[in-house]
Amino acid sequence: MTPPAVLQVAGGGLAGCEAAWRAASRGIPVILWEMKPDRFSPAHKSPDLAELVCSNSFRAASPENAVGLLKEEMRSLGSVIMRAADANSVPAGRALAVDRVLFSRAVTSLVEGHPLIEVRRKEFSRWPAVKGPLVLAPGPLASEAATGLIAAETGSGGLSFYDALAPIVTGESLDRSRIFARDRYQEEGEGDHLTAFFEKEDFLAFHAALTEADRAAARPFEDESYFEGCLPIEVMAARGPRTLAFGPMKPVGLVSPLTGRRPYAAVQLRRENLAGTLWNIVGFQTRLTRGAQEKVFRMIPGLERCEFARYGAIHRNTYLAAPEALDPFQRLLGRPEAFMAGQITGVEGYVESAAQGIWAGENAARAMLGIPLTMPPRASALGSLISHLRPEGRRGPFAPSNVNFGLFPPPPGRLPKKEAARLRLEAARASWAPFRENENHAAIW
Ligand SMILES: Cc1cc2nc3c(=O)[nH]c(=O)nc-3n(C[C@H](O)[C@H](O)[C@H](O)COP(=O)(O)OP(=O)(O)OC[C@H]3O[C@@H](n4cnc5c(N)ncnc54)[C@H](O)[C@@H]3O)c2cc1C
């Protein structure tokens, strides 16, 4: 069968608009399917494309920061989202924030005005009759029809509908004189976990702070009845200090190297990656506000100055178990014509979703043109973000992530945090320049 001459993109959010724009910039005609205004998800309200459903911030503006660098790379790839964001920014200190109405209106007018893009205001609800490359970008609140199509390919375990996220902190920010490489029942040598030890008095102060801390409000469409096996840490704390000390903070099988005795309670951190640049606070999924997480979790010994690579959260989010469900180019295994884009791939945030969308559009266009698919350089911000979706180097279960320096390849040796960040930036920029000069190359990975 002759492949279709038009690329179909499902979902006119941040990722879908980028994918459509990128493919059209490569000369490919695109049909962009957007179900609004016929149907709205519980969080979408405006008929415009690329709607920002919550905050109006694209986070740090400075390219010295991981998300700032990602934005710089997006601009160099001709991002339509960055173009509209820069043109409609509002003063926000060191962040790039936008007038959300003008921003979405600008994206809508750019995308609708592109001579190669046709926007169809209709739900994408079935696979096209003629097989050919397509991009699926239905977002974290994808319609039932879209999730049904995807789940039929991945099986029920391949798609999650809720995030119960424990915070992730960077390895460099931990005080290793107060937190130790110890596992339960470990007899000798170093353990795989980092363990923090609480004496009774400190634990009770921590418990009191946790029960009094501010929580983020649930949105009307988010069910607050939690799974008993995955309760937010503050909900467990509200049942009394013993619930924690006999639950996620139990000290069994542990001896504190500081006292030579079993502690009153303990917190364990699990590696997020082989490099040990990111650590997950085990069992600390939470709905506390970000400010409260900083205040309370920095009471954990060794975490006094910890830097959050990801805050804990509990919210509705449709996402794939990317390392098992997607190939290296974010195509559905078993349906390789379907390029997945945006938050549903397991990246998290406006900027990240848009950035990954550019890449899905690039590869879908390549598939249409019959040229090899490609990946951004591993050391770049975009390459580091996409590497999070891969199984290589992963430890522990997959959970969505923002872009952060912990995902970048670590520089050799143990370096002070600032120096390590500087070297990562340097490596990212050094990899990006030759890549941009030769965009048609095969993967530099
Ligand atoms: C409640 C909530 C609050 C959030 N707050 C923030 C925040 O403050 N900051 C941040 O950075 N990120 C936030 N996020 C995450 C953010 O929404 C995403 O990172 C980003 O919008 C994802 O971009 P996307 O293009 O993948 O999906 P979306 O932007 O959601 O776009 C998906 C689009 O697809 C359309 N669609 C869905 N199904 C179909 C279908 N079958 N056919 C046709 N069209 C379809 C939808 O109408 C929508 O327009 C939040 C998410 C939620 C759910």
PDBQT file of the ligand as one rigid body, heavy atoms in Angstrom, charges set to zero:
ROOT
HETATM    1  C1  LIG A 501      -4.040  19.708  36.168  1.00  0.00    +0.000 C 
HETATM    2  C2  LIG A 501      -2.663  19.842  35.582  1.00  0.00    +0.000 A 
HETATM    3  C3  LIG A 501      -1.840  20.893  35.970  1.00  0.00    +0.000 A 
HETATM    4  C4  LIG A 501      -0.556  21.029  35.412  1.00  0.00    +0.000 A 
HETATM    5  N1  LIG A 501       0.238  22.070  35.796  1.00  0.00    +0.000 NA
HETATM    6  C5  LIG A 501       1.439  22.255  35.210  1.00  0.00    +0.000 A 
HETATM    7  C6  LIG A 501       2.253  23.380  35.524  1.00  0.00    +0.000 A 
HETATM    8  O1  LIG A 501       1.884  24.219  36.337  1.00  0.00    +0.000 OA
HETATM    9  N2  LIG A 501       3.452  23.517  34.912  1.00  0.00    +0.000 N 
HETATM   10  C7  LIG A 501       3.898  22.609  33.996  1.00  0.00    +0.000 A 
HETATM   11  O2  LIG A 501       5.008  22.800  33.453  1.00  0.00    +0.000 OA
HETATM   12  N3  LIG A 501       3.156  21.529  33.674  1.00  0.00    +0.000 NA
HETATM   13  C8  LIG A 501       1.937  21.336  34.260  1.00  0.00    +0.000 A 
HETATM   14  N4  LIG A 501       1.180  20.246  33.938  1.00  0.00    +0.000 N 
HETATM   15  C9  LIG A 501       1.675  19.337  32.970  1.00  0.00    +0.000 C 
HETATM   16  C10 LIG A 501       1.321  19.949  31.607  1.00  0.00    +0.000 C 
HETATM   17  O3  LIG A 501      -0.066  19.937  31.412  1.00  0.00    +0.000 OA
HETATM   18  C11 LIG A 501       1.926  19.208  30.553  1.00  0.00    +0.000 C 
HETATM   19  O4  LIG A 501       3.299  19.102  30.776  1.00  0.00    +0.000 OA
HETATM   20  C12 LIG A 501       1.751  19.764  29.147  1.00  0.00    +0.000 C 
HETATM   21  O5  LIG A 501       0.583  20.464  28.942  1.00  0.00    +0.000 OA
HETATM   22  C13 LIG A 501       1.782  18.543  28.299  1.00  0.00    +0.000 C 
HETATM   23  O6  LIG A 501       1.767  18.887  26.971  1.00  0.00    +0.000 OA
HETATM   24  P1  LIG A 501       1.103  17.868  25.969  1.00  0.00    +0.000 P 
HETATM   25  O7  LIG A 501       1.123  18.514  24.651  1.00  0.00    +0.000 OA
HETATM   26  O8  LIG A 501       1.711  16.532  26.141  1.00  0.00    +0.000 OA
HETATM   27  O9  LIG A 501      -0.423  17.750  26.488  1.00  0.00    +0.000 OA
HETATM   28  P2  LIG A 501      -1.535  18.886  26.528  1.00  0.00    +0.000 P 
HETATM   29  O10 LIG A 501      -0.940  20.224  26.592  1.00  0.00    +0.000 OA
HETATM   30  O11 LIG A 501      -2.498  18.475  27.592  1.00  0.00    +0.000 OA
HETATM   31  O12 LIG A 501      -2.229  18.748  25.115  1.00  0.00    +0.000 OA
HETATM   32  C14 LIG A 501      -2.988  17.627  24.731  1.00  0.00    +0.000 C 
HETATM   33  C15 LIG A 501      -4.036  18.096  23.744  1.00  0.00    +0.000 C 
HETATM   34  O13 LIG A 501      -4.614  16.958  23.139  1.00  0.00    +0.000 OA
HETATM   35  C16 LIG A 501      -6.019  17.122  23.065  1.00  0.00    +0.000 C 
HETATM   36  N5  LIG A 501      -6.581  15.767  22.999  1.00  0.00    +0.000 N 
HETATM   37  C17 LIG A 501      -6.614  14.809  23.954  1.00  0.00    +0.000 A 
HETATM   38  N6  LIG A 501      -7.101  13.664  23.463  1.00  0.00    +0.000 NA
HETATM   39  C18 LIG A 501      -7.382  13.900  22.137  1.00  0.00    +0.000 A 
HETATM   40  C19 LIG A 501      -7.905  13.114  21.071  1.00  0.00    +0.000 A 
HETATM   41  N7  LIG A 501      -8.240  11.826  21.230  1.00  0.00    +0.000 N 
HETATM   42  N8  LIG A 501      -8.082  13.700  19.840  1.00  0.00    +0.000 NA
HETATM   43  C20 LIG A 501      -7.757  15.005  19.635  1.00  0.00    +0.000 A 
HETATM   44  N9  LIG A 501      -7.261  15.784  20.621  1.00  0.00    +0.000 NA
HETATM   45  C21 LIG A 501      -7.058  15.234  21.843  1.00  0.00    +0.000 A 
HETATM   46  C22 LIG A 501      -6.349  17.924  24.306  1.00  0.00    +0.000 C 
HETATM   47  O14 LIG A 501      -7.560  18.619  24.150  1.00  0.00    +0.000 OA
HETATM   48  C23 LIG A 501      -5.157  18.855  24.389  1.00  0.00    +0.000 C 
HETATM   49  O15 LIG A 501      -5.380  20.061  23.685  1.00  0.00    +0.000 OA
HETATM   50  C24 LIG A 501      -0.100  20.074  34.478  1.00  0.00    +0.000 A 
HETATM   51  C25 LIG A 501      -0.930  19.017  34.101  1.00  0.00    +0.000 A 
HETATM   52  C26 LIG A 501      -2.197  18.905  34.637  1.00  0.00    +0.000 A 
HETATM   53  C27 LIG A 501      -3.070  17.772  34.207  1.00  0.00    +0.000 C 
ENDROOT
TORSDOF 0
